[in-house]
């Protein structure tokens, strides 16, 4: 849940707010009592090693390529005519 802060709190406490953003907290910023924006932490990219990915997929079910393609063809429109 996002904490609501005023524009003044954002201006005067930006260092503390930035630290809390870095810790994963979110904020809704208000001006004159009206919400005007939301501050949310960015999702950090996580590096995953090839070994861990291989281990995860080692137990995944096998995929029948022909059946997969057939299922896609049923769902996706392959018509090259532009949509009106």
C-alpha positions in Angstrom: 0.0 0.0 0.0 1.3 3.4 -0.9 1.8 6.1 1.7 0.3 9.5 0.9 2.7 12.4 1.2 2.2 16.1 0.4 4.2 18.1 -2.1 5.9 19.9 0.8 6.9 16.6 2.5 8.4 15.5 -0.8 10.4 18.7 -1.2 11.5 18.9 2.5 12.2 15.2 3.0 13.4 14.1 -0.4 16.5 12.3 0.9 14.5 10.2 3.3 11.8 9.5 0.7 14.5 8.4 -1.8 16.0 6.1 0.8 12.6 4.5 1.4 12.0 4.2 -2.3 15.3 2.3 -2.5 13.9 0.0 0.2 10.8 -0.7 -1.9 8.2 1.7 -0.5 5.7 3.6 -2.8 4.2 7.0 -2.3 1.2 9.0 -3.6 2.0 12.7 -3.8 -0.7 15.2 -3.2 -1.0 18.9 -3.8 -3.7 20.8 -2.0 -5.1 17.4 -0.9 -5.5 16.1 -4.4 -3.4 13.2 -5.6 -1.1 14.3 -8.5 1.4 11.5 -8.8 2.8 8.3 -7.6 6.4 7.4 -6.7 7.3 3.8 -7.1 10.6 2.0 -7.0 12.0 0.8 -10.3 12.2 -2.9 -10.9 15.8 -3.9 -10.8 17.1 -6.2 -13.4 18.3 -9.4 -11.9 21.1 -11.4 -13.5 20.4 -15.1 -13.7 23.2 -17.5 -14.5 22.9 -20.0 -17.4 23.3 -22.8 -14.9 20.3 -21.8 -12.9 18.2 -21.4 -16.0 19.2 -24.8 -17.2 18.3 -26.3 -13.9 14.9 -24.6 -13.9 14.1 -25.9 -17.4 15.6 -29.3 -16.8 12.3 -30.5 -15.3 10.0 -28.6 -17.6 7.7 -30.7 -19.9 8.8 -31.3 -23.4 7.2 -29.1 -26.1 6.0 -30.7 -29.4 7.0 -28.0 -31.9 4.5 -29.0 -34.5 1.6 -29.0 -32.1 2.8 -25.6 -30.7 2.9 -24.1 -34.1 -0.5 -25.5 -35.0 -2.0 -24.1 -31.8 -0.5 -20.7 -32.6 -1.9 -20.8 -36.2 -5.4 -21.4 -34.8 -5.2 -18.4 -32.5 -3.2 -15.9 -34.5 -4.5 -14.3 -37.6 -2.0 -14.8 -40.4 -3.9 -12.7 -43.0 -1.6 -10.1 -44.5 -4.5 -7.8 -45.5 -4.4 -4.6 -43.5 -7.1 -4.1 -40.9 -9.5 -1.4 -42.0 
